[in-house]
Amino acid sequence: MPASHLDISITPLRPALIDTDRLHLEVLVRIGVPANQSSSRTPLSVALVIDRSGSMRGSRLNAAKEATKQFVNQLHADDEVSLVAYDDSVSVPLNLIAVKNFKPLLPELLSSIDEGGSTNLHAGWLEGAQQLAPRSGTDRMCRVVLLSDGKANAGIQNIDTICEQVSHLAAAGVTTTTVGIGLDFNERLMTAMAIAGQGTAMYGDRASDLSEPLEAEVGLLSALGWREVSLKLQSESTRWTVHNPYPSHEPDTWILPSLAFNSEAWVALSIPMDCAVEAQHASDNGSALSISIRAKNTEGGVHAFEASLPALPVVSQAEYDAITDDPMVRRRFDEIEAADLQREAYQAASQRNWSKISHMLDDLELRARDNPWLMQTVTLLRRLLAEKDQARLEKELMYSSHSLSARLTELGESMNFSESAESGKAAFLRRKIQQGRQSGSRD
């Protein structure tokens, strides 16, 4: 049987309102998928797009090829794969076919891919998307997986132009994941493409770090319970703010990550308290906020789910101050604030403003005091700052901020953190200290 159930909760930071414009009502929405109780699985159609530009010469291209083999070997026989390679031009070593027919051809196809010239990243991505377009709108999950180590320096290079096309194809059912290789790629472009493409943004610092991102991607795609997930807000107030960097294509509607079994997506929302009081008073059901979730299950069926924030009492300032914060809501909002700080620190790193970054890391440490994972991340960022390792610092700030604010989490994720416990999780659910390195790497 296909997946037919979502667990939805809407939890305020404190279960009360206060009639003031000086505070905000902070609300956490969690959308979870129980563990898979059947053998149902979404069939996959994947276009692997490999950068073969001159800078991929040697270990990077070899690592991309080896990771491609590992990726394909984890797919089901009836999944589909195509292989695209690009430098300043694009080639298609093999059009989309079933994995069982693809595997025998793969070694020879990969050996035929040699390094070439400049980097027309857009053209390579577009060919991968066009390979999958005929499968969009079916029961299959269509995903472009783009691997690149270089900055786009040929063809269309404008981030907004590229992401507009990526977003359009994602809305049509062809999503995009990006995997950066090394430290030379344009992380702004690669993360923006993944967000617009409703996919995953990952990178491998060295060739040896590349296998884990692709393990995470194939693990996620193979465990999907729901895809094309959207959240629509319904409220008597228009003052709600969504703090996660999720794309929005329609008014009051956001596109959430595809959901794997035994995982949950989450959304951090806020509204001025006085506006929440007015919205609750004006609402027919006595709720300041209702949400509608639409998603497609493993067999392509579209389902809708609804939930509402419970009616909250309006209390005095003293009564409100006496209420304890919900620990999970507090934790997620701290992570959102930490992600925002890391994005600001990224801008400072691009200007080599080391003093400003140091002050921001002080602020990050305050938000990390009850979050061991975030605290260890801050420790890493301080080391990179001390070494003035600009390239690595920029990548870690960008990808860590994305992970903090837009990641799937394990159902019932513990407040505690240890790398040994994380290593036992599926790769796409691991909390990593260093985003570009293999989990547990110390060098």
Protein Blocks (a to p, Z undefined) as FASTA:
>chain_A
ZZfbdcdddddfbacddddfkbccdddddddddddfbfbdcdddddddddfbfklgojlm
mmmmmmmmmmmmmpcfkbccdddddffbccdfbacddfklmmmmmmmmmmmpccdddddf
klmmmmmmmmmmmmgoiabdcddddddfbdcfehjfbfklmmmmmmmmmmnopacdddde
hjlbcfklmmmmmmmnopacdddfblmlmmmmmmmmmmmmmmpfbghiacddddfbfkbc
cfbfcdcfbghiacdddddehiacdddddddfklmmmmmmmpmnlpabdcddddddfkop
acdddddddddddddfklmmmpccdfklmmmmmmmmmmmmmmmmmmmmmnopaklmmmmm
mmmmmmmmmmmklmmmmmmmmmmmmnopmklmmmmmmmmmmmmmmcccdehiafbdcfkl
mmmpcfklpccfblmbcehiaZZ
